[in-house]
Amino acid sequence: MRGLYLTFALFSLRAVAQTAYTPLPIQDIDIPYTDEARLAGLEGRVQINGAIDEDGTPRDVTVAKPPLGLGLDEKVLEAAKQWRFAPDTRKPLLVNIPVDFLLPDKQSRWHLTRVAFDTPEGASRPVFLSVKYPLGSGLALDAGSSPIIDEARIVAAVGRQAWTVLSFDVDENGIPRNFEAPDASVDLWKNQAVALVSQWRFTPGMKDGKAISIRCTLDLAWGQRNMSAEQLASARPAEPEVREDPLSPPPISLVTFPPPPPGVERIALSASAQFDHLIKGVAPKFPAAAGQAGVGSVVLFEVLIGADGHVKQAFPVTQGSAFISEATDALLQWVYWPPILNGQPVEVTTTVPIEVPSGKDPRK
């Protein structure tokens, strides 16, 4: 199926001495849905990380967590290993490439955004057999439904998405049982998610020729009928920050940014915690003669990422180059996944390393 939206982004972190530019593939990319993912209505983003060698060949390609599920991650990984990029004589590049799977003809407000099975060793997982998404509001209503109706109206009015993490057993007959909802944007959505999924049916998991019960966990979102990959990604619990040293303190800002807007929180994240959240990275446009200025040097920038994921401000905290303005202009065009904390948009401050030519500006 054509129509997958690809955004190529570069983030130089562990190998900060690598050349910064946005690579483009030299052939079209066509990654189809799996039949099961289409049947289940699974939508979302598969994030591919890896490197591009000087000859344009990708290597060390992996899928970033959390996986989307139902074979889509494997489809993208298989295709990514065959991608070829224009050869470049500069050093290898670290890249992360988001591949979006969307169903623009979807008519329901409900969206399935992740699937995971806890399949025992030696067993086959359950397979989606029958999936029904209700039209209209998609809400299960009864005499006491006023709270969920009011909540749905608020979600729709502010343009946000409600979400639920739902866990259940697919029993020996392929019927969902023993529901638990460990997390949700608002608790009211937990029963709504159970009402939705209780109507679904599966081919049961098998082990040693016998049907067995296997646990399944889904991420579900409720909102607009058509949502972008960024909206779908934000409709789930925030991923916990992962630091290289769990005992290290949060990063200390050396720059004083203006206070956030009223009602918006601001958090500080390490550069590594932001690594997988970059959607769009713009390479600095240095003058053609900049290569004569000497080998590259790394300049650290402190950046402020707005609640919409766009870089609002960028300030260098280390010097050593005459090309700070070009790097700053590029950073102000970077876009991250909108940061979410406890279901609410927040601003983020973080550090970004950018390689720039060292020495004097040859234009002067």
Secondary structure, DSSP 8 states (H G I E B T S, - for coil): -----B--EE---TTTTS------BSS-------HHHHHHTB-EEEEEEEEE-TTS-EEEEEE-SS---TTHHHHHHHHHTT--B---SS--EEEEEEEEE--TT--SSEEEEEEEEE--TT-B--EEEE----STT-----TT-HHHHHHHHHHHHHT--EEEEEEEEE-TTS-EEEEEEEEESSTHHHHHHHHHHTT-EEE-EEETTEEE-EEEEEEEEES-SS--HHHHHHSS-------SSTTS-----SS------TT-EEEE--TGGGGGGEEE-------GGGGGG-SEEEEEEEEEE-TTSBEEEEEESS--BS-HHHHHHHHTT-EE---EETTEEEEEEEEEEEEEE-B--TT-
